[in-house]
Amino acid sequence: MLNKKDVYIVIAAYNEGKSIKKVVASVKNAGYNNIIVIDDCSRDNTYEVISKLPIFALKHIMNRGQGASLKTGIDFALSKNAKYIVTFDADGQHRPEDLDAMVKPVVNNVCDITLGSRFLNKKTKMPFTRYITLKVGVIMQWIFYGILLTDAHNGFRCLSRHAAKKINIISDRMEHASEIVEEIKKNKLRYKEIPVIIHYTEETLAKGHGGFSQAIKVLWKMLIKKLL
């Protein structure tokens, strides 16, 4: 049975002063009160905003990247004896309405980790170039790690405590998402994809998360890691 007190929500934030308060409020309205926000040395007022909220507000003294921020948050959640840990975006792309569906399979021991997929329903609208980039990412993850997913680099996940302790994130930046897939394979963790809806706005698209140039950087780092 789902006890939301056992769940910690980890949110990596960089220059999200305009959106983070609303995102935190939406998660709390869904009944999840254990929220950790990591300010990755933002240039705006992100930390000023989160430091006034009834959450765990953490701050990097230098910008390290989303992977490092999630690692900081996951480690902090484990130190608080979290049983389940959710990674959730700071920019409003993820829906708190999808939280229960993400968490329940892990709570019910159906799997060790759930991975959000925007392709398991037809409600997410995205630019065609973004669609192609993500599908190429799916193929590359399958080639590199032997796991065939429907979505690539979706930051919405729920990890059991066991999975969170097994998955070792060492990549500081966006390639951490592929690294998590690699760790799932290496540690033989049970996984399940869950349909989620992603909200795209002009602002989130302008940031380039999942864009072509970002995909090339991630692919290059994946290649280097494999060669080494």
C-alpha positions in Angstrom: 0.0 0.0 0.0 1.3 3.4 -0.9 2.3 5.6 2.0 3.4 8.9 0.5 5.5 9.7 3.6 7.9 7.0 2.4 8.4 8.8 -0.9 11.0 11.6 -1.5 10.7 13.8 -4.6 14.1 15.0 -5.9 14.1 18.1 -8.2 17.2 19.4 -9.8 16.9 23.1 -10.5 19.0 25.5 -12.6 17.7 29.0 -13.2 14.1 27.9 -12.4 13.2 30.9 -10.1 10.0 31.6 -12.2 8.6 28.0 -12.1 10.0 26.2 -9.1 7.5 27.5 -6.5 4.6 26.4 -8.7 6.1 23.0 -9.3 6.7 22.4 -5.6 3.1 23.5 -4.8 1.7 21.1 -7.4 3.7 18.2 -5.9 2.5 19.0 -2.4 -1.1 19.3 -3.7 -0.7 15.7 -4.9 0.1 14.7 -1.3 3.9 14.3 -1.5 5.5 16.5 1.1 9.1 15.1 1.2 10.5 17.3 -1.5 14.2 17.9 -2.1 15.2 20.7 -4.5 18.9 21.1 -5.4 19.8 24.5 -6.8 22.7 23.9 -9.2 24.4 27.3 -8.5 21.7 29.2 -10.5 22.3 32.7 -11.8 18.8 33.8 -10.9 16.8 33.7 -7.6 16.1 30.0 -7.5 17.8 29.4 -4.2 16.2 32.5 -2.6 12.8 31.1 -3.7 13.3 27.5 -2.5 14.9 28.5 0.8 11.6 30.0 1.8 9.6 26.9 1.0 8.7 24.0 3.5 11.1 21.6 1.7 14.7 20.5 1.8 16.6 23.2 -0.1 20.1 22.2 -1.1 22.6 24.3 -3.1 25.7 23.5 -5.1 28.4 26.2 -4.7 29.4 25.7 -8.3 27.4 24.6 -11.4 27.9 20.9 -11.9 25.0 19.7 -14.1 21.7 17.8 -13.8 23.3 14.4 -13.2 25.4 15.7 -10.2 22.3 17.5 -8.8 20.2 14.3 -8.9 23.1 12.4 -7.3 23.2 15.0 -4.5 19.4 14.7 -4.0 19.3 10.9 -4.2 22.1 10.6 -1.6 20.3 13.1 0.7 17.0 11.2 0.4 18.8 7.9 1.2 20.3 9.6 4.3 16.7 10.4 5.3 15.8 6.7 5.0 13.6 7.2 2.0 12.0 4.0 0.8 11.2 5.4 -2.7 12.8 8.2 -4.6 11.2 10.1 -7.6 13.2 12.3 -9.9 11.0 15.2 -11.2 11.7 18.1 -13.4 11.8 21.7 -12.1 10.4 23.4 -15.2 6.8 22.2 -15.1 7.1 19.5 -17.9 6.1 16.7 -15.6 2.6 16.3 -14.2 2.0 15.5 -10.5 -1.1 13.7 -11.6 1.3 11.0 -12.9 3.1 10.5 -9.6 0.9 7.7 -8.2 1.2 5.7 -11.4 4.9 6.0 -11.3 5.3 5.1 -7.6 2.8 2.2 -7.2 4.6 -0.5 -9.3 7.7 0.1 -7.2 5.8 0.1 -3.9 4.0 -3.1 -4.9 7.4 -4.7 -5.8 6.4 -5.2 -9.4 9.8 -3.6 -10.4 12.8 -1.8 -8.9 12.5 1.3 -11.0 9.8 2.9 -13.2 10.7 5.0 -16.2 8.3 7.6 -17.6 7.5 7.3 -21.3 5.9 10.0 -23.3 5.4 7.5 -26.2 3.1 5.1 -24.4 0.2 7.5 -24.9 -0.7 9.9 -27.7 -1.3 13.0 -25.5 2.2 14.5 -25.5 2.6 17.0 -28.3 6.2 17.7 -29.4 8.1 19.1 -32.4 8.9 16.4 -35.0 12.6 17.1 -34.7 12.3 16.3 -30.9 10.5 13.1 -31.7 13.2 11.9 -34.1 16.0 12.9 -31.7 14.4 10.9 -28.9 13.8 7.8 -31.1 17.4 7.9 -32.2 18.3 8.0 -28.5 16.2 4.9 -27.9 18.1 3.0 -30.7 21.5 4.1 -29.4 20.6 3.0 -25.8 19.6 -0.4 -27.2 22.9 -0.7 -29.1 25.0 0.4 -26.2 23.2 -1.2 -23.3 20.9 -3.9 -24.6 17.7 -2.4 -23.2 15.0 -1.4 -25.6 12.8 1.3 -24.2 10.1 3.4 -25.9 11.5 6.7 -24.6 15.0 8.1 -24.1 16.2 10.7 -21.5 12.8 11.1 -19.8 13.7 12.5 -16.4 10.6 11.2 -14.6 11.5 8.1 -12.6 10.8 6.3 -9.4 13.5 4.2 -7.7 13.2 1.8 -4.8 15.7 2.3 -2.0 17.5 -0.9 -3.3 17.7 0.6 -6.9 18.9 4.0 -5.6 21.7 2.4 -3.7 22.7 0.2 -6.7 22.7 2.9 -9.4 25.9 4.9 -9.3 25.6 8.2 -11.1 29.0 9.5 -12.0 28.1 11.6 -15.0 27.5 15.2 -13.9 25.5 16.4 -16.9 22.8 15.2 -19.2 24.4 11.9 -20.1 23.4 10.7 -16.7 20.1 9.5 -18.2 21.8 7.0 -20.4 24.1 6.1 -17.5 21.0 5.2 -15.4 19.9 2.8 -18.2 23.4 1.3 -18.2 23.2 0.8 -14.4 19.8 -0.9 -14.7 21.3 -3.4 -17.1 24.5 -3.9 -15.1 22.8 -4.4 -11.8 20.0 -6.5 -13.3 17.3 -4.2 -11.9 13.7 -4.9 -12.8 12.2 -1.9 -14.7 8.8 -0.9 -16.1 7.9 2.0 -18.4 4.9 4.1 -17.3 2.8 6.3 -19.6 3.3 10.0 -18.7 2.3 13.3 -20.4 5.0 15.8 -20.9 4.1 19.5 -21.1 6.2 21.4 -23.7 6.3 25.2 -23.7 8.3 27.7 -25.8 10.5 28.3 -22.7 11.3 24.6 -22.1 11.9 23.9 -25.7 14.3 27.0 -25.9 16.4 25.4 -23.1 17.2 22.6 -25.5 16.7 19.6 -23.2 16.6 16.7 -25.5 17.5 18.9 -28.6 19.7 17.7 -31.4 22.9 19.4 -30.2 22.4 18.1 -26.7 21.9 14.6 -28.2 25.2 14.8 -30.1 27.0 15.7 -26.9 25.4 12.9 -25.0 26.2 10.4 -27.7 29.8 11.5 -27.9 30.2 11.1 -24.1 28.6 7.6 -24.3 31.1 6.6 -27.0 34.1 7.9 -24.9 32.9 6.1 -21.8 32.5 2.8 -23.8 35.9 3.2 -25.4 37.5 3.8 -22.0 
